[in-house]
Amino acid sequence: MSSFLENPRGFLPIPIVVTEPAVGYGGGAAGMFLRPRKEAGDEGWARPDISGIGAFATENGTKGAFAGDASRWMDGRLRTLIGAATGQVNLDFYGLGPGLPSLDQKVRYSLQFAAAVAQVNWQLAPKSPWAIGMRYVFADVDPKLREEPQPSGLADSARVQISAPTAILEYDTRDNVFTPTRGVYAETSWLASRKALGSTDDFERFQQIVMGWQPLAHGVTLGARGSYAWSSDGTPFFLRPFVQLRGVPAMRYQGDQVASLEVEARWRFFGRWSGVVFAGGGTTRTTVDNFSATQNVGSGGFGFRYELARKFGLDVGIDVAHSPGTTAVYLVVGNSWFRP
């Protein structure tokens, strides 16, 4: 498979199997094109240029199409990322608006969207793990309530436009971007959406992500991912941070502040085959006027991996995850915390 993928006409066909509890079952297809930077030696295979395109749909009416590219230039010191997507997402949001003091009370929205992102990162020195960058996001979102009677005090058909530059500080010592066995990846980002740039509202969003992998004895790799996110007043409800853990429905646990931690152990027990077990927990804090509340959730599960392309260090597999009231199945390409 490695020899096929390095061919300019070769690509990895990826069936999109959607089992995300928030949108229901569905499917689609994507193609991932890998272009190893052969002049960079092993580093060029561990961090190749990547392009992708795909489309999907689910049983609750969610659908979308996307395309993107992540490439490296100037001996790998300059990294660019561009992407675009359009579609409709039908999701349930919790703890919104006046008269909803319970964070367990849901509001059903349909979000029609078109979005684009462009990012540039610059490595501070040759072979340095540190890089600084700037990301720009533009999105046009049309939220519509999907329930009758409509809750009072909540917007319907209030179009939202987002125009937001984001400052980024990155640290990366992973031995591979697809299925790392050692190293650390960290990203600090500060997003500022401004009316002066075309946004509907002014708001800020901060996020810190840290994840790492450490090889142990007997073919075991221990991994962990921690994250913290904060959003200011004025942040659109669909951009408020939420707990991102396998087995927890997207947007189910949102807040002004969100923190989570997930750990994973991967054991390569035979040839290209590995087994995976994982567990995690997350917490949110929401403050509205004089109302303040926290939510906590835990999840865990197991899965397997098969090393599909050894030169790229690319594993594929399936995870089964459980959280209170929810069980979900995930098709994993690379790893569950993939960042190009």
N, C-alpha and C positions, 0 to 999 in steps of 0.2 A: 504493500500500500504506500510506503514512503516513496518508492520509485515512481509510482503512478502519480502521486500528488505533486512531486517536484516538476513534472512535465507541464509546460505552459497550458496544455489543453486539459490537464487533469484537474478534477475537483472532487471534493468529498460531498456526496449527496447525503443530506441529513433529513430524515423524516422528523417532522415536528409533531410530537405526541403531546397534546395539551391535557394535563390532568390537574391544572391549577384549580383548587377548590373555589376561588373567587369568581371564575368565569365558566366553570364546567368543563366537560370533556370536549375535545376537538382535535384538529390536526391540520397539517399543511406540509410544506416542503421547503427546504433551503439548500443552497449550494455554497460551499466554502472553498475558496481558492487560496492555496498556500504558495508563496513564492520565496523559497529559501535564498538568503543573501550569501551565496556560496563563497564570495570573496572574504567573508568574515569568519570562515571556518565553522567550528561547532556552534559558535554564537549565532551565526546566521541561520542555523537550523532550529536552535532553541528559541530564537526571536525572529521568525520570518515575517515578511509582509503578508497581510491577510485581507481578503476581500470576501464579501458575502452578499447574497440576495435571497429573499424568501417571502412567503405569504402564508397566512393561517386563518382559520375560522373556528369558532366554538359553538356549542349548543345553545348558549344564552344570547347569541347574536353578535358577540364580539368578533371582530375581523380586522385584518391589517396586512400591510405590505411594507417591506423595508429593504434597504440596501446600505452598504457601508464599506469603508476601506480604512485600514490602519497600516501605515508604511513608515519605513525608516530611511533616512537619507544622510549623506555626509558621514560615512563610516558609522552610522547608527546614532550619531549625536542629536540629530534633528528627527523628531517623530511627529507625524501628522495623523489626524483622525477626522474623517468626514462621514456623515450619515444622514439619512432622511427616512421618514416613515409617515404613513397616513392610514386612517382607518377609523374604527369606532370601538370603544371599550365600554362594556356594561358592567358596572361594579356597585357594590354596596359600601357606603361610608357610614361611620359611626360617630355619635356624639357631636352632631352638627347643629348649629343654629339655636335660637332661643326656644325655651320650652322643651328641650331635650336634655335634662340633667343626667340621664343614664347613658353611660358610654356603651351600653349593650344595645341601644336602640338604633336600628339601621335606617338609612335613607338610600333609595335606589336611584342612581344616576346613569345616564348614557352620555358618554363623552365622545363627540366627533372631533377628530384632531388631524392636524398636519404639522409636522415638526422637522427641524433640521438642526444639526450640530456640526461645529467645526472646532478643532483643537490643535494647538501647536505646543510641543514640549521641547525644551533645549537642555541637553545634558551639560552640567556645569563644567566638567572636565572629561577628557577621554578616559573611558572605563570607570568613571565615577558613578556611584549608585544614586546620586542626587540629580534631580532635574526640576526646573521651574517651567510653568506653562500658563497658557490662557485658553479657556474654552468659551465659546459663544453658542448660546442656545436661543433659537427662535421657534415659537410655537403659537398656533392659533387653535383654541379649544372652544367648542360650543357645548356646554353642559345642559342637559335636559332631564327633568325629573321623570321617572318611569313608574310612578305610583299614584293611585287615586284613593282618597282625596289627597291633594298635595299639602304637605306640612306648611304651616304658616311661617313666614319670616325667612324662607329659603328661596334663593334665586332660581328662576327657570328661564332658560334661553338667554342668559346673561353671558354674552361672548367674552372670552378672556384671551388677551394677547400677551405673550411673554417675550421679552427681549432682554437677555441677561448675560453679561460677561461673568466669567468665573475665574478667579485666580487659583492656581494649583501649585502645590509643592509635593514632589514625589520622591520616594526612596525605594529602590528595587535591587535586591540581590538574589532573586530567584534563579535557579539553575535552568528553568524552563517556564514558558508562559502558559503552557497547556496543562500539564500534570506535574507540578513541582515536587521534588523530593527534599529540597533544602532551600533555605533563604527566607527573606522577609520582603513583603511589599507593604508600603504605607502611602496613603494619599491624604493630604489636607486640602480642603477646598472651601472657598468663600464665594457664594453667588450673590450678585446684587442686581435685581431687576429694577429698571428705572423708567418712569413715564417719558423722560427726555429721550430715551432710546426707542420709544414706541410701545412700551408696556402699558397695560391697563392700570396696574397699581405698582407702587413702590414696595418692595419687600426684600429680605435677605434670608439666606439659608447657609448654614455652616455644617460641614460633615468631616469626620475623621474616621478613616478606615485603616486598620492594621491587621495583617494576616501573615502567618509564618508557618514553615514546615521544618521538621527536624527528623533526620533518619535515626532509627533505633536499631537494636539487634534483631536478627532473624527476619529481615525483610520488612520490618514495620516502619511506617512513616507516620509521625504524629503531626497533625495540623491544627491550627486555631485561627479564628477570625473574630475580631472585635470591632464594633462600630459605635459611634455616637453622632447624633444629628440634632440640630436645633433650627427652628424656623421662627421668624418674627411675625408680629401682627401684620395683617394684610396679605399673608401668603395664601394663594388659592387653595381651597380645601383638598384638591386632588394632588397637590404638591407637598402637603404636610408630611413629615417623616413618618414611617411606619416600620414595624418589626419585620425584618426579612430573615426568616428561618425556614428551612425545609419542613414542610408539614403545616405551616401556619398560613392561612389564606392571606393574600395580598390585601392591604388596606384595612384588615380586620382590627389591628391594634395601632391606631394613630395617636399622635400627640404633638405638643409643641416641642417636647424633648423626647428622644428615643435612644435607648442603648440596648445592645445585644451582644451575646458571646456564643459562639458555636465551636465545638471541638470535634475532631475527626481522627480516627485511627485507620490507616490503610495497610493491609497485610498482603504482600505478594507471596502467595502460598504455592503457586505452581506455574512455571514458565511465564506466560504473559498474563495470567489470571491473578486478580486481587480481590479480597473481600474488604468491605468498608463498614464501620459502625460510627455513628455520630450522635451528638446530643447538644442541645443549646437552650438558652433562655433569653428572654427579652423583657424590657420594662418601658412604660411610657408615662409621661406626666403631661396633663392638660390643665390649663388655667383659662377660664372664661369669666370675666367680671370677678365676682367673689367666689366663684365655684372652682375648686381645684381637686383633681383626682389622679390616681395612678392605676395602671393595669399591669399585670404580670402574666407571662405565658411561657410555657416550656414545650419542647418537642424533642423527638429523637427518632432513630431508625437505623436501617442497615441497607447494604447494597453490594454490588459487585462491579468490577472494572475489567476490561480487556485491552491490552496494549495494541492498538490498531496500527499505529505508524511509529516504529521504534526510533527512526532518525529524528523525528519531530518531538518524541516523547509524548505522543498523543494517545490518551486512554479514552475509551467510551464505556458506558455502562448504565445501570438503572439503580435508582434509590427508591426505597419505600419508607415514607416518613409519617409520623403520627403526632398530633397535638390534640388537646381536649376537643372532642367532637368531630375531628377531621383526620382522615387518612388519605394520603396522596402518593402518586407514583411519578417519578421524574426521570426523563432520559437525559443523561449527563454526557456532554462532549467536552473533553479536557478535564475540568474540575468544576465543582459547584460554585466556586468563587472566582471564576475566570475574569481576568483583566488583561487585555492585549498589551 
